[in-house]
Structures are given as C-alpha cells and as structure tokens.
C-alpha cells in the first residue's frame, strides 16, 4: 500500500481531433474541516454534498493520440447525485460518510469526518 499522494488526471477528446492529455503530480485532499476549504470551495459553483477538493501540484504533462477513443455525444448533466444530496440534507450526508467513506479503496483513512465536520 502506497501512501504517496500521487494523482493522474486524464482528459480525452470525444469529438473533434483525437487527443489524450494526462496531468501527473502530487495531490492533496482538502476536506470541509481544513483551513483551506472555504477559500477553495468558493472557486466552484455550489454543489450539495461536496466532500473534498483535490489540489494537484503538477510534475509532468503528456499528450498522446486518442485514435482509439470512440466518439460520444454529450446529452446533458445527470441530476441524481445533486437531488440525492439535497434530499439527504447535511446530517444525512454526514451519516452516509460515517458509514461508507471512512477508508479509501487502498485502506487509507480519508479524514472526511475529522475535527469539526
């Protein structure tokens, strides 16, 4: 199990010219109880149930052809998660996090409910 805060973000063109872009770096999870939360969350449109923001310090950027990436048509946004979070409310979301989000898939404590949350 690695405790390195590595992250890769991949973008793929599903229309137009074929292209894949990958961003590699070290990531830091910022949770609602962290000092940086308020400053960071203000950069995004409101999202009910938001639980973390990842701050990525880039180390490398690479592009490659996306010739095998299929074409897809954008139909629209899905509203199910937002609707679910609004229906759950803050206390219901915290209880869900308590039950489901304490440990990451690779066994690392997420800190999602640490401190004041």
C-alpha positions in Angstrom: 0.0 0.0 0.0 1.4 3.3 -1.1 0.9 6.5 1.0 2.4 8.7 -1.8 -0.1 11.4 -2.7 0.2 10.7 -6.5 -2.6 11.5 -8.9 -3.1 11.3 -12.6 -5.9 13.2 -14.4 -6.7 12.1 -17.9 -8.7 14.1 -20.5 -9.9 12.5 -23.7 -11.4 14.2 -26.8 -14.7 12.5 -27.6 -15.3 14.8 -30.5 -13.1 16.7 -33.0 -9.4 15.7 -33.3 -8.3 12.6 -31.4 -6.2 13.6 -28.4 -5.5 12.4 -24.8 -3.9 14.7 -22.2 -2.6 13.4 -18.9 -1.6 15.5 -15.9 0.7 13.8 -13.3 1.5 15.2 -9.9 1.1 15.1 -6.1 -2.4 15.6 -4.8 -3.6 16.9 -1.5 -7.2 16.3 -0.4 -8.9 19.3 1.2 -11.8 18.5 3.4 -14.6 20.7 4.8 -12.8 20.9 8.2 -9.5 22.1 6.6 -8.4 25.7 6.8 -8.2 25.9 3.0 -11.7 24.7 2.4 -13.6 28.0 2.4 -11.1 29.7 0.1 -11.1 26.7 -2.4 -14.8 25.9 -2.4 -15.6 29.5 -3.3 -13.9 28.9 -6.7 -16.6 26.4 -7.7 -20.4 26.6 -8.2 -22.3 25.3 -5.2 -22.7 21.5 -5.1 -24.8 19.9 -2.4 -22.8 17.2 -0.6 -19.4 18.3 -1.8 -16.9 16.4 0.4 -13.4 17.2 -0.8 -11.4 19.1 -3.3 -8.1 17.9 -4.7 -5.2 20.3 -5.1 -2.8 18.9 -7.7 0.8 20.1 -7.9 1.8 19.2 -11.4 5.1 17.4 -12.1 4.5 16.3 -15.7 2.1 16.8 -18.6 1.9 14.4 -21.5 -0.3 14.2 -24.6 -0.8 11.3 -26.9 -3.0 10.4 -29.8 -6.5 9.4 -29.0 -7.1 7.5 -32.2 -8.8 4.6 -30.3 -11.0 6.8 -28.2 -14.6 6.5 -29.5 -16.9 9.4 -30.4 -19.6 10.2 -27.9 -22.4 12.7 -27.9 -22.9 14.9 -24.9 -26.6 14.7 -23.9 -26.6 16.6 -20.6 -25.8 16.6 -16.9 -27.1 14.0 -14.6 -29.0 15.5 -11.6 -29.4 12.3 -9.5 -26.4 13.0 -7.2 -27.4 16.6 -6.5 -31.0 15.6 -5.9 -29.9 12.8 -3.6 -27.7 15.1 -1.6 -30.4 17.7 -1.2 -32.9 15.1 -0.1 -30.4 13.6 2.5 -29.5 17.0 3.9 -26.3 17.8 5.8 -26.9 15.4 8.7 -27.9 12.5 6.3 -24.8 13.1 4.2 -22.5 13.0 7.3 -24.1 9.8 8.4 -23.6 8.3 4.9 -19.9 9.4 5.0 -19.6 7.9 8.5 -20.9 4.5 7.2 -19.3 4.4 3.7 -16.4 6.8 3.4 -14.0 6.4 6.3 -11.4 4.4 4.4 -10.3 4.7 0.8 -10.2 1.7 -1.5 -6.5 1.3 -0.8 -7.0 1.3 3.0 -6.0 4.9 3.8 -8.1 6.8 6.4 -9.9 9.6 4.5 -10.2 12.1 7.3 -13.7 13.0 5.9 -15.2 13.3 9.3 -12.2 14.6 11.3 -12.5 17.6 13.5 -15.5 19.9 13.1 -17.4 18.1 10.4 
